[in-house]
């Protein structure tokens, strides 16, 4: 019996069956305590974009820890690596001139975005704009704002009303946003939160033209557009740093985490477009918000080296390759009677949707027996979001394991 309380788990089942302990990783593989190798289909939890076991990152972090692990970025305090990372992120930001606010992870980034959106409208004299809009099936982390804005009822069950002025609309119909505007008035809506690809909710790709249309609606009705790129950021979208760049979304706020450090240390970053930052950078305005570990110096070093690797090894292009290869190799699985559909073809992500969602947890273990580690996302979707270093031969290995497990 372990003292560890796992996230998103039936602890009774974990206590009964035992934990799957991941002891080490190398490239696109992980190994259990017995040394058995598994193809890592999910890159950890969407994050190990450059793959496991990068000694270059570990060595750089160790060097920073010997100098100073972290201090603080409150007030006028700063650390060299954190300042350097902010400048580097500003260069690749989808909106030129963006400011970078560091957090400890994706959930922090979402709560930061929610508070920033409301505070922005307060500062420009429109405090009545407080309603936040999310989408069905969407996932925005597990803090209060993110849980309230997500379109996953099971994640909200048992907590009561978390945020009274959160609204959830259909995930795939721009008209649903227009209908909400007509119902409550644009003058009351602060922001619309949008995952370019719905991730943990089941890997749902945006319908053709959806992103550009909801972006236009937000612009026309003066609603802040928040791009949640915790999953899609830093190359996962394939070929670009961000989905916001690939689809020219020009977000007012963009939330990121995961691929920022490839999971080597916890870190998130909120990108604020110049419009959002202006009221706070003119002097005399305090934004009383921040995190002890926001902009952690060692995490910043991990991020800097991670970005170096992505650029040096041209991993944005490799993610684009995976976009094609995953689709070609996994799409045929849709013909199997146990599979309802395969969602793929945009970004280095895919989902194999089981026809019977109740089989999901058992199927994860069936795949594990075939040498593949994955997880269930949404309702019965097997998540595929590998490291960008996964080769085409390894994708073949992945597809073959799915075929064997399906029977």
C-alpha positions in Angstrom: 0.0 0.0 0.0 1.4 3.4 -1.1 1.0 6.8 0.5 0.9 8.4 -3.0 -2.5 9.8 -4.0 -2.6 9.7 -7.8 -4.4 12.3 -9.9 -7.4 11.3 -12.0 -7.6 7.8 -10.4 -9.8 5.4 -8.7 -7.4 4.9 -5.8 -9.2 1.7 -4.7 -8.4 0.2 -8.0 -4.8 1.4 -7.9 -4.4 -0.1 -4.4 -5.9 -3.3 -5.6 -4.0 -3.7 -8.9 -0.8 -1.7 -8.2 0.8 1.2 -10.0 2.6 1.2 -13.3 5.9 2.7 -12.3 7.9 4.4 -15.0 11.6 4.2 -14.0 13.3 5.9 -16.9 13.0 7.2 -20.4 15.0 7.5 -23.6 13.9 9.2 -26.8 10.4 7.9 -27.6 10.6 5.0 -25.1 10.0 4.5 -21.4 11.0 1.6 -19.1 9.3 0.2 -16.1 11.1 -0.9 -12.9 11.8 -4.3 -14.4 13.5 -2.8 -17.4 10.7 -3.6 -19.8 10.5 -1.1 -22.7 7.4 0.6 -23.9 6.8 3.0 -26.8 5.6 6.2 -25.2 2.5 7.1 -27.3 1.7 10.2 -25.2 5.1 11.9 -24.6 4.3 11.8 -20.9 1.2 14.0 -20.6 1.5 15.7 -24.0 4.8 17.4 -22.9 8.0 15.5 -23.8 8.3 17.1 -27.2 12.0 16.6 -27.5 11.9 13.1 -26.1 13.1 11.6 -22.8 16.6 11.4 -21.4 18.1 14.7 -22.8 21.3 15.0 -20.7 21.9 18.4 -22.3 18.9 19.8 -20.4 19.7 18.0 -17.2 23.3 19.3 -17.3 22.2 22.9 -17.9 19.6 22.7 -15.1 22.3 21.3 -12.7 24.6 24.2 -13.6 21.8 26.7 -12.8 21.0 24.9 -9.5 24.6 25.4 -8.4 24.4 29.1 -9.2 21.0 29.9 -7.8 18.0 27.6 -8.1 15.4 30.4 -8.0 14.7 33.6 -6.1 11.6 35.5 -7.2 10.1 37.7 -9.9 7.9 39.7 -7.7 8.2 43.5 -7.7 11.4 44.6 -9.4 13.2 41.2 -8.9 14.4 39.2 -11.8 16.9 36.4 -12.7 19.0 36.4 -15.9 17.7 33.1 -17.3 14.1 34.2 -16.8 14.7 37.5 -18.5 16.4 35.8 -21.4 13.6 33.3 -21.8 11.0 36.1 -21.8 12.8 37.9 -24.6 13.2 34.7 -26.6 9.5 33.8 -26.3 8.5 37.4 -27.3 10.4 36.8 -30.6 8.4 33.7 -31.5 5.1 35.0 -30.1 2.1 35.0 -32.6 1.5 38.7 -31.8 4.6 40.9 -32.0 5.3 43.0 -28.9 3.7 40.4 -26.5 4.6 40.4 -22.8 5.4 37.2 -21.1 4.0 36.3 -17.6 5.5 33.1 -16.2 3.5 30.5 -14.1 4.2 27.1 -12.6 2.1 25.2 -15.3 -0.9 25.1 -17.5 -3.6 25.3 -14.9 -1.9 28.4 -13.4 -1.7 29.9 -16.9 -5.5 29.5 -17.4 -6.3 31.1 -14.0 -3.9 33.9 -14.8 -5.6 34.4 -18.2 -9.0 34.6 -16.6 -7.9 37.1 -14.0 -6.0 39.1 -16.5 -9.0 39.3 -18.8 -11.3 40.6 -16.1 -8.7 43.0 -14.7 -8.0 44.4 -18.2 -11.7 45.3 -18.7 -11.7 46.9 -15.2 -8.7 49.0 -16.1 -10.2 50.3 -19.4 -13.4 51.3 -17.7 -15.7 48.3 -18.6 -15.9 46.3 -15.4 -19.3 44.8 -16.4 -17.5 42.5 -18.9 -17.0 39.5 -16.6 -18.5 36.5 -18.4 -16.0 33.8 -19.5 -16.9 31.4 -22.3 -15.7 27.9 -22.7 -16.7 25.0 -25.0 -18.1 21.5 -24.6 -15.4 18.8 -24.5 -12.7 21.4 -23.8 -10.2 21.0 -21.0 -8.5 24.0 -19.3 -6.7 22.5 -16.4 -7.9 21.9 -12.9 -7.9 25.2 -11.0 -11.2 26.8 -10.2 -11.4 28.9 -13.4 -10.2 26.1 -15.7 -12.5 23.6 -14.2 -15.5 25.9 -14.5 -14.6 26.8 -18.1 -14.0 23.2 -19.3 -16.8 21.4 -21.1 -16.3 18.2 -19.1 -19.2 17.8 -16.6 -17.5 14.8 -14.8 -14.6 17.1 -13.8 -17.0 19.6 -12.2 -19.2 17.1 -10.5 -19.3 17.3 -6.7 -17.8 20.8 -6.3 -20.9 23.0 -6.5 -20.9 26.2 -8.6 -17.3 27.2 -9.1 -17.7 30.3 -11.2 -21.2 31.7 -11.7 -20.4 33.7 -14.8 -18.8 30.9 -16.8 -20.8 29.8 -19.8 -20.2 26.7 -21.9 -21.2 26.5 -25.6 -21.0 23.9 -28.4 -17.4 23.1 -29.3 -17.9 23.1 -33.1 -20.4 25.7 -34.0 -19.4 29.4 -34.3 -23.1 30.2 -34.3 -23.2 29.1 -30.7 -21.0 32.0 -29.7 -23.1 34.4 -31.7 -26.2 33.1 -30.0 -24.6 33.7 -26.6 -23.7 37.2 -27.6 -27.3 37.8 -28.5 -28.5 36.3 -25.2 -26.3 38.1 -22.7 -24.9 41.0 -24.7 -21.3 41.4 -25.8 -21.0 44.2 -23.3 -21.0 41.5 -20.5 -18.6 39.0 -22.1 -15.0 39.3 -21.1 -13.3 36.4 -23.0 -13.7 33.3 -25.1 -11.3 30.4 -24.2 -10.4 28.2 -27.2 -8.2 25.1 -27.5 -7.2 25.1 -31.2 -7.3 21.3 -30.9 -9.3 19.9 -28.0 -6.8 17.8 -26.2 -7.6 16.0 -22.9 -11.3 16.1 -23.8 -10.7 13.5 -26.5 -8.5 15.0 -29.3 -11.1 16.8 -31.4 -9.8 18.7 -34.4 -11.5 22.0 -35.3 -14.0 21.9 -38.1 -12.8 23.6 -41.3 -12.9 27.4 -40.8 -14.1 27.2 -37.2 -11.0 28.9 -35.6 -11.0 31.8 -38.0 -14.7 32.4 -37.6 -14.8 32.4 -33.8 -11.8 34.7 -33.9 -13.7 37.1 -36.2 -16.7 37.0 -33.9 -14.6 37.9 -30.9 -13.0 40.8 -32.8 -16.3 42.1 -34.1 -17.9 42.1 -30.6 -14.8 43.2 -28.6 -14.5 39.9 -26.8 -11.0 38.8 -25.8 -9.8 35.7 -27.6 -7.8 33.4 -25.4 -5.9 30.7 -27.2 -5.2 27.8 -24.8 -2.1 26.3 -26.4 -1.0 24.3 -23.4 -1.1 21.2 -25.6 -0.6 22.6 -29.1 2.2 25.1 -28.3 5.9 24.7 -29.0 5.5 22.6 -32.1 2.7 20.1 -31.3 0.5 21.7 -33.9 3.1 20.6 -36.6 5.3 22.9 -38.6 4.8 26.1 -36.5 5.6 27.1 -32.9 1.9 27.7 -32.2 -1.5 27.0 -33.7 -2.1 30.7 -33.3 0.7 31.3 -35.8 -0.4 28.5 -38.2 -4.0 29.8 -38.3 -3.3 33.5 -37.9 -5.4 33.7 -34.7 -3.7 36.8 -33.2 -4.8 35.9 -29.7 -5.2 38.6 -27.1 -4.0 36.1 -24.5 -2.3 32.8 -25.1 -1.6 30.2 -22.5 1.2 27.7 -22.7 3.1 25.1 -20.6 4.0 21.4 -21.3 6.2 21.7 -24.4 7.8 24.9 -23.1 10.3 22.7 -21.1 9.3 19.4 -22.6 8.3 18.5 -19.0 11.9 18.5 -17.7 10.8 21.0 -15.1 7.3 22.5 -14.4 6.7 25.8 -16.1 4.0 27.8 -17.9 3.8 31.1 -19.7 1.0 33.5 -20.6 1.5 35.6 -23.7 -0.3 39.0 -23.4 -0.7 41.0 -26.6 0.3 44.7 -26.5 -3.4 45.7 -26.1 -3.7 43.6 -22.9 -0.4 44.7 -21.4 -0.8 48.5 -22.1 -2.9 49.4 -19.0 -0.4 47.6 -16.7 2.8 49.0 -18.2 2.0 52.7 -18.2 2.8 53.1 -14.5 0.7 53.4 -11.3 -1.2 50.1 -11.8 -0.4 47.0 -9.6 -1.6 43.6 -10.8 -1.6 41.7 -7.5 -1.1 38.3 -9.0 1.8 35.9 -9.3 3.3 32.6 -8.2 6.2 31.7 -5.9 7.7 29.6 -8.6 6.6 31.6 -11.6 9.7 32.1 -13.9 11.8 29.7 -11.8 15.4 30.1 -12.9 16.2 26.4 -13.3 12.9 25.9 -15.2 13.8 28.8 -17.5 17.2 27.2 -18.3 15.4 24.0 -19.1 13.1 25.9 -21.4 16.0 27.7 -23.1 17.9 24.5 -23.9 14.6 22.8 -24.9 14.1 25.6 -27.5 17.7 25.2 -28.6 17.1 21.5 -29.3 13.8 22.1 -31.2 15.5 24.6 -33.4 18.8 22.7 -33.9 17.1 19.4 -34.7 14.4 21.0 -36.8 11.7 19.3 -34.6 8.9 21.6 -35.9 9.3 19.9 -39.2 9.5 16.5 -37.6 6.2 17.3 -35.9 4.7 18.1 -39.3 6.1 14.8 -40.5 4.3 13.0 -37.7 1.1 14.8 -38.6 1.1 13.0 -41.9 2.5 9.7 -40.7 0.2 9.2 -37.7 -2.8 9.9 -40.0 -1.6 7.4 -42.6 -0.8 4.6 -40.2 -3.6 5.0 -37.6 -6.6 6.0 -39.8 -7.0 2.4 -41.1 -7.8 1.3 -37.5 -11.2 2.9 -38.0 -12.3 -0.2 -40.0 -12.1 -2.4 -36.9 -15.4 -3.1 -35.2 -14.0 -2.1 -31.7 -13.1 1.4 -33.1 -15.7 4.1 -33.7 -13.4 6.5 -35.5 -9.8 7.8 -35.6 -9.2 11.5 -35.3 -6.0 12.6 -36.9 -4.5 14.7 -39.6 -3.8 18.0 -37.8 -0.7 18.3 -35.6 1.3 15.5 -34.0 -1.8 14.2 -32.3 -4.4 11.5 -32.9 -7.1 9.6 -31.0 -8.4 6.1 -31.6 -11.9 6.3 -30.3 -13.2 3.0 -29.0 -16.8 2.1 -29.9 -17.4 1.1 -26.3 -15.9 3.8 -24.0 -16.3 1.4 -21.0 -13.5 -0.7 -22.5 -11.0 2.2 -22.2 -9.2 1.4 -19.0 -8.9 -2.3 -19.9 -7.6 -1.4 -23.4 -4.9 0.8 -21.9 -3.6 -2.3 -20.2 -4.0 -4.4 -23.3 -1.9 -1.9 -25.2 0.7 -1.9 -22.4 0.9 -5.7 -22.8 1.8 -5.0 -26.5 4.6 -2.6 -25.5 2.8 0.7 -25.8 2.0 3.2 -23.0 -1.0 5.4 -23.6 -4.0 6.8 -21.7 -7.7 7.3 -22.2 -8.7 10.9 -23.1 -12.3 12.1 -23.1 -14.8 9.2 -23.3 -12.9 6.2 -24.6 -10.4 7.8 -26.8 -6.8 6.4 -26.8 -4.5 9.4 -26.8 -1.6 9.5 -29.3 0.8 12.5 -28.9 4.3 11.2 -29.2 7.7 13.0 -28.9 8.7 14.7 -32.1 11.7 12.4 -32.3 9.5 9.3 -32.9 10.5 7.8 -36.2 8.2 6.5 -38.9 9.4 3.0 -38.1 8.2 3.6 -34.5 4.9 4.8 -35.7 4.6 1.5 -37.6 5.4 -0.2 -34.3 2.7 1.8 -32.6 0.1 1.0 -35.2 1.0 -2.7 -35.2 0.5 -2.8 -31.4 -2.9 -1.2 -31.7 -3.9 -3.8 -34.3 -2.7 -6.7 -32.0 -4.5 -5.2 -29.0 -7.8 -4.7 -30.9 -7.6 -8.4 -31.9 
